[in-house]
Amino acid sequence: MGYVGANESSTLFGWRIHAEALRRGLGQAITVVVLTDGQRYNRTSTQTHFPRTVHIVSLFHAWEHLTLMAQSLRSPKAESPPNPGETC
């Protein structure tokens, strides 16, 4: 397991993470899992570089997306999800 971060375009970052995955043994992996914040460019990069991957949106970001959707459909008073470090 690992974490890769950089301040660059999503295209360059996709190539960076693919190279890092190869370095860490991607060719020997049976299952590849990518955890993201659910943004469209993450899905695009994942599909481009890891076509058979399991793509998971983090629970915090999934709650965040659902809160925004609830606010747009129902009320701007819908509560945001708790901080990941806080106890639910």
C-alpha positions in Angstrom: 0.0 0.0 0.0 1.2 3.5 -0.6 0.5 7.1 -1.3 1.6 9.3 -4.2 1.0 13.0 -4.5 2.2 15.8 -6.7 1.1 19.3 -7.8 0.7 18.7 -11.6 -1.9 18.2 -14.2 -4.1 15.1 -14.0 -2.5 13.8 -17.2 1.0 13.9 -15.8 -0.1 12.6 -12.4 -1.8 9.6 -14.2 1.5 8.7 -15.8 3.4 9.3 -12.5 1.1 7.0 -10.5 1.2 4.3 -13.3 5.0 4.4 -13.2 5.0 4.1 -9.4 2.5 1.2 -9.6 4.8 -0.6 -12.0 7.7 0.0 -9.7 5.8 -1.5 -6.8 4.8 -4.7 -8.7 1.7 -3.9 -10.7 2.5 -6.6 -13.2 2.2 -9.2 -10.4 -1.0 -7.9 -8.9 -4.1 -10.1 -9.0 -6.4 -7.2 -8.0 -5.7 -3.5 -8.1 -7.7 -1.1 -5.9 -7.6 2.7 -6.3 -9.1 4.9 -3.6 -10.0 8.4 -4.7 -12.1 11.4 -3.8 -14.5 10.7 -6.7 -13.5 13.5 -9.0 -14.1 12.8 -12.7 -10.4 13.2 -13.6 -9.5 10.5 -11.1 -11.9 8.1 -12.8 -10.5 9.0 -16.2 -6.9 8.4 -15.0 -7.9 5.2 -13.3 -9.6 3.9 -16.5 -6.7 5.0 -18.7 -3.9 3.5 -16.7 -5.6 0.7 -14.7 -8.5 -0.5 -16.9 -9.5 -3.5 -14.7 -9.1 -1.8 -11.4 -11.6 -1.7 -8.5 -12.3 2.0 -8.0 -13.4 3.1 -4.5 -14.5 6.5 -3.5 -13.5 7.3 0.1 -16.3 7.3 2.7 -15.6 10.9 3.6 -15.8 12.1 0.0 -18.8 9.9 -0.7 -20.6 11.6 2.2 -19.5 15.0 0.9 -20.9 14.3 -2.6 -24.2 13.0 -1.1 -24.5 16.1 1.2 -24.1 18.4 -1.8 -26.7 16.4 -3.7 -29.1 16.6 -0.7 -28.6 20.3 -0.4 -29.3 20.9 -4.0 -32.5 18.7 -3.9 -33.8 19.5 -0.5 -32.3 22.2 1.6 -29.0 24.1 2.0 -29.3 23.2 5.7 -28.4 19.5 5.1 -25.4 18.8 7.3 -21.9 18.1 6.0 -20.2 14.8 7.0 -18.1 14.7 10.1 -14.3 15.2 9.8 -12.5 11.9 9.3 -10.6 12.3 12.6 -13.8 12.9 14.6 -15.8 10.1 16.2 -19.2 9.5 14.6 
